[in-house]
Amino acid sequence: MTHPLTTRTVYVEGDDDLDILKRWFPGIPFTNAGGKAQVTTKTQAHAACHGLRDRDFATDAEVAASRAPDSRLMLLRRYCIENYLLEPDIIAGAVAAMPALAPDLVAWTDEAFVRGQLMAWGAELALYAAANAVVAEWRQVVEADFLRYFGPLPPRQPLSRAQVVQELQHRLASLAQPEEVENVLDARLHHVQQDITTWDGLHRWINGKVLLERCLYPRVFEPAGLSQPRLRDALIQAGIGHIPAELGELAARWIPSF
């Protein structure tokens, strides 16, 4: 017998997504699918359910296609779920709700200051974002091209050694050569640096989990004596009244189906 959740749920990648989405949208049955690939597999397997995946390095066109009226598998417009916690009003609200910390973190109740600091950290992380984008692009090439096998074994029309070598050379040519890597990285970095001068661009390229756990927490909240789980909880709680518009729009699509 099929469990009801398999036909009445929104599959997400992991517990981090659940922590946020269940508290922001308690009326929607979110379920941890167990990873990105499993979100896709389970959503496709059950016609009445939906799926939500991190954007990571998906293109604008891929994100837009995932929002088509008949799509049940949607991509976030931001890099990952943590990016939605990193709104100036959410961070400022979390600090204001902790009176014991507020005197030490008074600057962090100023939304303009918060935004400026997040943008500055994004600039620090631009090189890593560019490098990761290149890796993601190469991975797509490998999955699309390199993983094509040479037909059934044994082949109906066996390829000669020369043909196999030629095919392997063709596949390798689709990747950047070692001497080209720096130029490839610099071109991508230039694009990322231009994009992250905007708020949308920041959240498009910069991993919010890294921004939260490697910048905001150790540089601001850890010195103030707050644990990382408490910070995350405070941000989720502050976000209940300031849910980013995109997530609200997605929830409106899911609610009619339940």
Order of alpha helices (4+ residues) and beta strands (2+ residues): beta-alpha-beta-alpha-beta-alpha-beta-alpha-alpha-alpha-alpha-alpha-alpha-alpha-alpha
